[in-house]
Amino acid sequence: MKRILSKSLLIFLIMIIGIFSSVPIVNAASKASISCSSNVKVGGNFTVTINLPADAYDANCDITVKYSDGTTKSGKITYVNGFQGYDSKSITFNATVAGNTTVTATNIYLNDKNGKVIEDGGSTSTTLNIEAETPPAPPTPSEPDKPTQPPAQTTPSEPDKPTEVKFTDVNEAVFTNDRVNLRKSYSTSSAKITTLDKNTKLTRTGISSNGWSRVSYNGQTGYIYSQYLTKDETPSEKPDEKEVKITEVNEIVYAKQNCNLRKSWTTQSDKAGYLKKGQEITRTGITDNGWSRVKYEGKDVFVLSTLITKEKTEEDEEEPTTEEPTTEEPIEGEKTELQILQEEIGVLPEVGNNIASTLYIVITTITTITTIVAFGGVYYINKKDVK
């Protein structure tokens, strides 16, 4: 009996070593990061850049800048390799408030040139310090010449009064060209009255010699740095309103891989459906920014052109299944023990498959060995009793 158990344990150890040596190591996927300009002072500009991994081809994310006084500014970076107007990895903001500033990138979406998703919904952040404006140092007074004889008595004069900032009176309508603070005086250290949104209409009543404007807002007099005011209303910037040229076509295409259909030609648009690899669909238009318009359930929707092809591969020529998914959710059905184990682990798909497969094999091996040992022991005991 001991000899049988020893041999069984030895076989078990050899199988365990072989299983773990064959499991591939999964490296963590590359992710994006952001960086900012340095040595920024109030009134200047700083640039936020998204740094992409080597295999990234397309990218987009939302950028939020939070200043030390709690005010924020936001923007978007859209990078589509090879398409003019969408190939910028940077965005520029104005440094309006001194102090520690947090820059955050959210909803990061990256894919490679084959359309494979590298990162979806990620986020990262960094900080920078915006320095306050440094006033010029006052001149060092020179030492007066010593008189050769006592000076005559004179009536003492009043001390010089500090120089006041002069304003030139005007009366004109102006608009804010960015989100900006309205202050009680012409200094960034002055108390804030309120924060005004972009395109807020004001009446300017004076322009100073030190770069500030005196304005009237809701019956209050306040001050705004003049570079944040314009006489013309700034048009709104909505990416979806940019003109996209579509070339009309009528052709059959096939999905290169499982992919989403969207209501518009951007990855930020709502999902409108789902294609399986090799699924046939009719393309009705090709945009000049890398998307295709297709007919899906009688509606015009969009899919990245890199994810579809005109040629049907041999693998795609197999007879289709009777049920086609219309969303990204998997079809419900009976699950194997391996699938149940993968769901209970609940980790990344690549890592989860490896760990779940390994545990499934180990558990199956242990069950088999236990059964063999149990039956071997019974056989040994029965044989001994016979003798």
Disulfide bonds with the S-S distance in Angstrom:
none
